Amino acid sequence: MSRQRESLSLRLAERLAHPPMAADRARARLHLLDWLACAIAGSAEPGAAEPRRLAMLEGEGPCHVIRGRRCGPQAAALANGPAGALLEMDDVDKRGLLHPGPVIFPAVLAAADAAGVDDGAAVLDAAVRGYEAMIRVGRSVGPHHASRFHVTASCGGFGAAAGAASVLGLDLLRTAWALGNAGQQAFGLWQVRHEPVFTKALHDGRAAANGLASAFLARDGYAGPLEIFEGPHGFFHGLCPDGSPDDITDGAETWAIHGVSFKPHAACRHAHAAIDAVLALREQAAGRSLRVLRIGAYGDALTFCDRLTPRTSGEAKFSLQHAAAVAWLYGDAALTRFTMDVISDPVVAAVRAQIELGRNAGCDARYPARFGAVAQAVLADGGVASAEAPDALGDPEKPLDEPALIAKAHALFAWGGLAEAEADELIAAALALGDGATLADLWAIAAMGEGAR
């Protein structure tokens, strides 16, 4: 038993057992609202219907699916996960390089439906714990793992297992079992970055479903490896040769959810600071014509988002050139700027061709603690304007306030086909969950029904 107590999975379970406070639940409500908005908007996008149809093949069950019929818990998690990720507006932990919302909320909501839990506070607590586990593991994997695996996928199962275990009220040992069996299913190769496919979003649903299943199995006595992290053939020895496993349980007492960023722009997070810098340049230029736009960023921003000629909406969201071009031309990088009509617009293509990318030593030195960018516009009249965004809007250092998050939710709900009155009701239900509103109130609107929009 002493060896069990020493395992990192049990130590993590002990940390997760601490009770979240009112401020933590309030933060979780904001992330719930953000996920709901992303998922409802994303549920009508290409790449969302196929996982949903697969879920429907599993037959009827107690768990809600956005735009679909109720089904079993794993199927619901698999269907709802991709919807929240497809539009690239999901929340992000910059240190862990992962997106918790589209994994954790599909898992904890399906667990609650399956277990008959309608206590909103319990679901919020579960979300806080799920974010914690996923982020702690993600922050510890090291650069070798992050360069080869989609960390949202490889570490998401741990968070989903922790969140579902919280909903189910599992003790420390069974929570550690759930973490162990979730870790045995770690996956998420980064090949999806190189081809125009939807598999990256599918990762979120599969991680949610794997973690959820691991928690239910643990509830029923299905043991998992306690040394899943540090064991000789465990997660770190197998997948993270330069990782720091002790970081999973060491460090700050504040729940990690408070350090998660919200995304105001409809693009990969690595493009956001550049967008912010270009928007500042646009104000300085005051309508003058552009000759050259130079953007300096950290290495990962270029690795993920140096894409001069995007072929699809998804590729445009991973194109610094496109994101900067629409920010310069239109003064925003909203969803409407990433449609095929805009991507193929000769005016937009011409500005993309005027953009020069390069690595910036200062941005590199501060990354990943800070996602920054610098920009310089050489204008047709010979003038030069410069701007720097040390942090991306929506990061803890430059936060979005609640009214801004509500405005973002309204825009996404409208994109997804919700009427304004329905959007108002859903926002109110999400922000009052566990404090006057129940999960039934939430799902009465959020499920929408198959074929909506």
C-alpha positions, -999 to +999 in steps of 0.1 A: +000+000+000+030+024+006+039+021-030+004+029-041+004+060-018+037+072-035+024+070-070+018+102-089-017+092-099-027+089-062-009+121-053-028+139-081-061+123-069-054+137-034-048+172-049-080+170-069-100+160-038-097+196-024-130+214-027-133+242-052-146+275-038-173+299-051-147+319-071-136+287-088-172+278-098-177+313-111-147+309-133-159+274-145-193+290-155-174+313-179-156+284-195-189+265-197-205+294-215-175+297-238-176+259-246-214+260-252-210+289-276-182+272-295-200+239-296-233+252-308-217+273-335-194+244-344-221+218-345-233+229-379-198+231-394-182+205-417-166+178-395-193+178-368-221+158-384-201+126-389-192+120-352-228+129-344-241+103-368-217+077-354-230+085-319-266+080-331-257+044-342-251+035-306-288+037-298-308+057-273-295+067-239-297+093-212-271+118-225-277+149-245-260+157-279-261+191-295-282+188-326-287+151-320-308+126-302-299+114-267-275+084-266-251+067-243-223+085-225-193+076-246-212+083-278-224+117-265-188+127-254-175+116-288-202+137-306-200+169-285-162+170-284-154+179-320-182+205-322-164+227-296-131+226-314-139+230-351-141+268-352-108+273-334-123+296-308-120+272-279-102+281-246-065+274-243-038+269-216-008+284-231+018+267-209+003+233-216-004+241-252-038+224-249-075+232-251-095+219-221-130+230-228-139+207-257-127+177-238-137+184-202-173+196-207-184+168-230-171+144-205-185+158-173-219+166-188-222+131-202-212+117-169-238+138-151-265+127-176-256+090-173-254+091-135-286+111-131-268+141-115-286+175-120-266+194-094-249+222-113-224+229-086-212+193-087-207+196-125-188+229-121-166+213-094-159+184-117-150+208-145-125+226-122-109+192-113-109+180-149-092+212-161-066+208-133-056+172-142-055+179-179-034+211-175-010+197-150-002+167-172+000+189-203+024+214-186+047+186-177+052+166-209+081+186-223+089+199-258+097+165-274+061+152-267+045+185-277+063+185-311+049+151-320+016+149-303-015+170-301-014+176-263-051+182-261-055+146-272-027+129-254-034+146-221-072+152-224-081+117-213-066+124-179-087+155-175-119+138-187-113+109-163-107+132-134-138+153-142-160+123-146-146+107-115-156+138-096-192+136-109-194+100-099-179+107-064-150+083-067-126+078-039-088+084-042-079+049-053-107+047-079-099+081-092-063+070-096-075+038-114-095+061-138-064+081-145-044+050-151-067+035-176-071+069-194-034+071-197-032+037-213-053+051-241-032+082-247-030+091-284-029+121-307-003+120-334+004+154-350+001+142-386-033+160-388-014+193-390-001+185-424-033+175-442-067+192-447-087+168-425-110+171-395-092+146-373-078+172-350-113+180-337-121+143-334-092+141-309-113+161-284-142+138-286-121+106-284-102+120-254-135+129-236-150+095-243-118+076-232-116+094-199-153+091-193-152+054-199-122+050-176-141+067-147-172+045-151-150+014-152-131+025-121-165+031-103-173-006-110-139-019-097-119-020-129-084-013-117-060+008-137-022+011-134-013+034-105+022+042-119+008+052-152+029+084-151+063+073-137+063+035-143+090+019-165+065+016-194+043+045-184+033+077-200+066+096-194+090+069-202+071+060-233+060+094-247+078+122-228+116+117-227+123+152-216+092+157-195+090+165-158+065+141-141+069+156-107+054+188-120+020+170-121+017+173-084+040+202-075+034+239-077+007+265-071-023+259-049-046+280-071-067+260-095-053+260-130-086+270-146-079+306-135-049+307-159-067+295-190-071+319-219-102+328-239-099+333-276-115+365-291-104+358-327-114+329-350-079+316-356-053+294-341-041+309-308-006+312-322-019+339-346-037+360-320-009+382-308+000+390-344-037+399-351-036+422-320-004+439-332-018+443-368-050+459-354-028+484-335-009+491-368-041+496-386-051+524-362-018+541-367-020+538-405-053+556-405-063+543-440-030+547-457-020+520-482+003+492-473+036+483-490+050+456-467+037+441-434+064+424-413+055+401-384+079+387-358+068+359-336+081+329-316+090+297-334+059+277-328+037+304-343+057+300-375+058+263-373+020+260-370+008+291-389+032+300-418+007+293-446+007+319-474-020+303-495-047+285-474-070+262-493-097+258-468-113+276-439-094+254-415-061+262-432-069+299-431-073+297-393-038+284-392-024+311-415-006+341-400-007+357-434-045+353-438-052+363-402-030+394-404-044+403-439-081+403-427-072+422-396-055+448-417-083+450-443-114+447-421-103+456-385-112+421-371-105+384-375-141+372-369-156+340-382-169+357-413-133+365-424-124+328-428-150+317-453-140+306-488-153+338-503-128+358-483-100+333-487-103+335-525-108+372-526-079+387-548-077+417-525-071+395-495-046+374-514-027+405-524-023+416-488-013+381-478+015+383-504+027+416-488+033+399-455+068+388-444+072+365-414+103+360-391+113+348-357+117+374-330+142+367-303+123+385-276+091+366-284+110+333-284+126+341-250+092+347-234+074+318-249+054+298-238+048+319-207+038+347-230+023+344-265+036+376-281+042+392-315+057+423-331+046+440-363+058+467-386+039+482-415+059+500-443+033+522-460+031+532-496+038+569-487+071+559-471+058+560-435+065+532-410+043+521-381+053+496-354+034+478-327+040+450-302+016+427-285+035+411-256+004+391-247-025+380-267-059+394-258-077+369-236-046+358-218-046+362-180-022+392-185-047+408-209-080+393-199-114+394-216-140+406-191-174+390-187-192+414-210-167+406-238-172+369-232-210+373-234-206+393-266-184+365-280-211+340-270-238+360-287-218+361-319-212+323-318-248+315-309-260+336-338-236+318-361-250+285-349-286+295-355-299+303-321-324+331-319-314+361-298-340+353-271-328+317-269-292+329-267-301+352-238-318+323-219-288+300-225-263+326-213-284+332-182-286+295-175-249+289-179-239+319-157-264+308-130-257+270-131-255+257-096-269+290-083-305+289-094-302+270-127-299+233-133-285+211-161-321+206-173-324+244-178-291+243-198-300+214-220-335+226-227-319+251-251-284+237-258-295+204-272-312+223-301-325+191-318-312+173-348-314+193-380-316+228-364-304+258-384 
